Every structure is written in structure tokens, then in C-alpha cells.
Amino acid sequence: MSLVLVLGTRPQVIKSVPIIQQMLRQRLDVKVIHTGQHYDYKLSKIFLKRRIYRSPMPI
């Protein structure tokens, strides 16, 4: 099963972290699409560094 999460604002990204982590623990194929509405370079780097999401797909 493949799941796609569409996130736009910084609060959505922060709130989605536990959900994404649980889905990854369950070995689900999760794609994160970040619309960049409240894009923050440092926040994105932290999430990528900690592997909270693998590689965001900006649109």
C-alpha cells in the first residue's frame, strides 16, 4: 500500500511527525508532498536529518 500525505503549513508538518514515524515503523510506503506554504529551510533539514520523512516532494 502506498500513502501520500500533503502538507502545507509548518503546524501541519510538526503535527504529522508522529503519524509519519508510525507509518514508517509499519513499513508502509509513505510519500510526503510539501506545498511549501510556510517553508522553513532549517525545519526541513531537521526532518530530513532525523529521517522523519525521507525526501519531500515540493510542488
N, C-alpha and C positions, 0 to 999 in steps of 0.2 A: 504494500500500500504506500502511496506517495501523498504527502500532505504539503500544502502550500499555505504559509502564513504571510499576510500582507500587513505590514506595519508602517505607520506614517509618522507618528509623533513620538517624541522622546519618552513620555509616560507609557505609551503602548509598548515600546521596546523594553523598558525596565520591567513592566508587569508581566511580559511574556517570558522572561528568563526562566522561571521555574517550570513553566509548561514545556518550553523547548528542551530543557535539560531532561525532563521526564520522558519526553518522546524519544530523545537520543538514547537514553538508557534502555528503552524498549526496542531499540534498533529500528525505529521507523525511519523511512526516507522523508526527511523534512527539508523543505526549501523555504528560505526566508526572503521575502521581497520587501525591501525598504524603500519607501517612496521618497525619503529624504526631506519631508516637510520640515522637521526640526533636526536637520542633520548636525551631528557634532562629531568631528574627526576623532577627538580623544575618546569619546564614548564608544565609537565603533571599533577603535583599536583595542580597547579593553576587552570588548566582547569577542573579537577575533582571537586575541592573545589567550584568553581563557577558554576558547573553543565553545563558547556559549552558543554561537552559531558558526557554521563552517565558513561559508563565503556568501555574504549577502549579495543579492542581485538588485542593484539600484535601477529604478525606472525613471 
